[in-house]
């Protein structure tokens, strides 16, 4: 049978910003218990005392603090750059779509710093590209099923020394930093020494500043 502690843990782990606040010890457990009480009671199907929720929150925080390693400086000789004017196109992955990717690669003038990232999943292909090529891409893919198109995007890129690849939690820390700032990530793309977040233009400056704060911690 599910108990108060299990329900509280489930709620916290579904809310990344709440997890971050608890990990930084900037939460009033009494106020949070009052806020969570209706949700906890709904999931349990019975009345619950706030004191029981406070106790569950304290136990969760203590458990997480014990297992969370000491936070190391985010020092990987990092540099941050931004590129504006991007679009994100997602299509259904098919054999015919795969054969058309070369035409897309051939469109880009890489020597001018134009952007093209192609991410393949099991069932979808996402193309992040300079926005000026959207109409050309749609013409190439006119017989394919377009699932979504997002425009007015910006890439915020971080480059690192190779130690980044072998340091546990580095990607999670960067992602959590943006989540804490309530920044929506449309895509994240990583290579051995590069991490790219695709965000909306309206969030680009805040994303840049948040990641800059991270590398200066």
C-alpha positions as CSV (number, residue, x, y, z in Angstrom):
1,X,0.0,0.0,0.0
2,X,1.3,3.5,-0.9
3,X,2.2,5.7,2.0
4,X,2.7,9.4,2.5
5,X,6.5,9.3,2.0
6,X,6.1,7.5,-1.3
7,X,3.5,9.9,-2.6
8,X,5.6,12.9,-1.6
9,X,8.6,11.5,-3.3
10,X,6.6,10.9,-6.5
11,X,5.3,14.5,-6.5
12,X,8.8,15.9,-5.9
13,X,10.5,13.8,-8.6
14,X,7.9,14.9,-11.1
15,X,8.9,18.6,-10.6
16,X,12.5,19.3,-11.4
17,X,12.5,22.9,-10.1
18,X,11.1,21.7,-6.8
19,X,13.9,19.0,-6.6
20,X,16.4,21.8,-7.2
21,X,15.0,24.0,-4.5
22,X,15.1,21.2,-2.0
23,X,18.7,20.3,-2.9
24,X,19.7,23.9,-2.3
25,X,17.9,24.1,1.0
26,X,15.8,27.1,0.1
27,X,12.4,25.6,0.8
28,X,10.2,26.0,3.8
29,X,8.9,22.5,4.5
30,X,5.9,23.8,6.4
31,X,4.8,26.0,3.5
32,X,5.5,23.3,1.0
33,X,3.5,20.8,3.0
34,X,0.6,23.1,3.0
35,X,0.8,23.6,-0.7
36,X,1.2,19.8,-1.4
37,X,-1.5,18.6,1.0
38,X,-4.5,18.6,-1.5
39,X,-2.4,16.7,-4.1
40,X,-1.1,14.2,-1.5
41,X,-4.7,13.6,-0.2
42,X,-6.0,13.2,-3.7
43,X,-3.3,10.5,-4.6
44,X,-3.8,8.7,-1.3
45,X,-7.6,8.9,-1.2
46,X,-7.6,10.0,2.4
47,X,-7.0,12.9,4.8
48,X,-3.4,13.6,5.7
49,X,-1.9,15.8,8.4
50,X,0.5,18.5,7.3
51,X,3.0,17.3,10.0
52,X,3.2,13.9,8.2
53,X,4.0,15.6,4.9
54,X,6.6,17.8,6.6
55,X,8.2,14.7,8.0
56,X,8.2,13.0,4.5
57,X,9.8,16.1,3.0
58,X,12.5,16.1,5.6
59,X,13.3,12.4,5.1
60,X,13.4,12.9,1.3
61,X,15.8,15.8,1.7
62,X,18.0,13.9,4.1
63,X,18.1,10.9,1.8
64,X,19.0,13.0,-1.2
65,X,21.7,15.0,0.6
66,X,23.4,11.8,1.7
67,X,23.6,10.2,-1.8
68,X,24.3,13.4,-3.7
69,X,28.0,13.8,-4.2
70,X,29.8,17.0,-3.3
71,X,29.2,19.5,-6.1
72,X,32.3,20.1,-8.1
73,X,33.1,23.3,-10.0
74,X,31.8,23.3,-13.5
75,X,35.2,23.9,-14.9
76,X,35.9,22.4,-18.4
77,X,37.5,25.3,-20.2
78,X,34.0,26.2,-21.2
79,X,33.0,28.7,-23.9
80,X,29.4,29.7,-24.8
81,X,28.2,31.0,-28.1
82,X,24.7,31.7,-29.6
83,X,23.3,31.4,-33.1
84,X,20.0,33.0,-34.0
85,X,17.5,32.5,-36.8
86,X,17.0,28.7,-36.5
87,X,14.1,26.4,-37.2
88,X,13.3,22.9,-36.0
89,X,11.5,20.5,-38.3
90,X,10.3,17.0,-37.1
91,X,9.2,14.4,-39.6
92,X,8.2,10.7,-39.5
93,X,11.3,8.5,-40.1
94,X,10.9,6.5,-43.3
95,X,13.3,4.9,-45.9
96,X,12.4,7.6,-48.4
97,X,13.0,10.4,-45.9
98,X,16.5,9.0,-45.1
99,X,17.4,9.1,-48.8
100,X,16.6,12.8,-48.9
101,X,18.9,13.8,-46.1
102,X,21.8,14.3,-48.5
103,X,19.9,16.9,-50.4
104,X,19.5,18.8,-47.2
105,X,23.2,18.5,-46.3
106,X,24.0,19.9,-49.7
107,X,22.0,23.1,-49.1
108,X,24.1,24.4,-46.3
109,X,27.0,26.8,-46.7
110,X,29.1,25.5,-43.8
111,X,31.9,27.9,-44.5
112,X,29.5,30.8,-43.6
113,X,28.8,29.2,-40.3
114,X,25.3,28.1,-41.2
115,X,23.7,25.5,-38.9
116,X,22.5,22.0,-39.7
117,X,21.9,19.3,-37.0
118,X,20.0,16.1,-37.9
119,X,18.9,14.0,-35.0
120,X,17.5,10.5,-35.7
121,X,15.3,8.6,-33.3
122,X,13.7,5.2,-33.9
123,X,10.5,6.8,-35.4
124,X,11.3,10.4,-36.1
125,X,13.9,12.7,-37.6
126,X,14.4,16.2,-36.3
127,X,16.2,18.8,-38.5
128,X,17.6,21.9,-36.9
129,X,18.6,24.3,-39.6
130,X,19.0,28.0,-40.5
131,X,15.5,29.3,-40.8
132,X,16.0,30.7,-44.3
133,X,16.1,27.2,-45.6
134,X,12.7,26.1,-44.3
135,X,10.9,26.4,-47.6
136,X,13.6,24.5,-49.4
137,X,13.5,21.7,-46.8
138,X,9.7,21.5,-47.1
139,X,10.0,21.2,-50.8
140,X,12.5,18.4,-50.5
141,X,10.3,16.7,-47.9
142,X,6.9,17.4,-49.6
143,X,6.0,13.7,-49.8
144,X,7.0,13.1,-46.1
145,X,4.8,13.5,-43.0
146,X,5.7,16.7,-41.2
147,X,4.9,16.4,-37.5
148,X,6.0,19.8,-36.3
149,X,7.8,23.0,-37.3
150,X,9.2,25.6,-34.8
151,X,10.7,28.9,-35.9
152,X,12.4,31.8,-34.2
153,X,14.8,29.5,-32.3
154,X,18.3,30.1,-31.0
155,X,21.1,27.6,-30.3
156,X,23.1,28.2,-27.1
157,X,26.3,26.1,-27.4
158,X,28.8,25.2,-24.8
159,X,32.2,23.8,-25.8
160,X,34.4,21.9,-23.3
161,X,37.6,20.1,-22.7
162,X,37.2,16.3,-23.0
163,X,36.9,15.9,-19.2
164,X,33.2,16.9,-19.6
165,X,32.5,13.6,-21.3
166,X,33.8,11.6,-18.3
167,X,32.3,13.7,-15.5
168,X,29.0,12.2,-14.1
169,X,26.1,14.7,-13.8
170,X,27.6,17.4,-16.0
171,X,24.8,17.2,-18.6
172,X,22.2,17.0,-15.9
173,X,23.6,20.1,-14.1
174,X,23.4,22.2,-17.3
175,X,19.8,21.0,-18.0
176,X,18.7,21.6,-14.5
177,X,20.1,25.1,-14.5
178,X,17.9,26.0,-17.5
179,X,14.9,24.2,-15.9
180,X,15.4,26.3,-12.7
181,X,15.2,29.4,-14.9
182,X,11.9,28.1,-16.4
183,X,13.5,27.9,-19.9
184,X,11.9,25.4,-22.3
185,X,14.4,23.3,-24.2
186,X,13.2,22.3,-27.7
187,X,16.3,20.1,-28.4
188,X,19.6,19.3,-26.8
189,X,22.4,18.0,-28.9
190,X,25.7,16.7,-27.6
191,X,29.1,15.5,-29.0
192,X,32.3,14.7,-27.2
193,X,33.1,18.3,-26.4
194,X,30.0,20.3,-27.3
195,X,26.6,20.7,-25.8
196,X,23.9,22.6,-27.7
197,X,20.5,23.7,-26.3
198,X,17.9,24.9,-28.8
199,X,15.6,27.4,-27.1
200,X,13.0,30.0,-28.1
201,X,14.4,33.4,-29.1
202,X,12.6,35.0,-26.2
203,X,14.5,32.8,-23.8
204,X,17.9,33.0,-25.4
205,X,19.5,35.7,-23.3
206,X,18.3,34.2,-20.1
207,X,19.6,30.8,-21.2
208,X,23.0,32.3,-22.1
209,X,23.2,34.1,-18.7
210,X,22.2,31.0,-16.8
211,X,24.8,28.8,-18.4
212,X,27.4,31.6,-17.9
213,X,26.6,31.6,-14.2
214,X,27.0,27.8,-14.1
215,X,30.6,27.9,-15.5
216,X,31.5,30.7,-13.1
217,X,30.2,28.9,-10.0
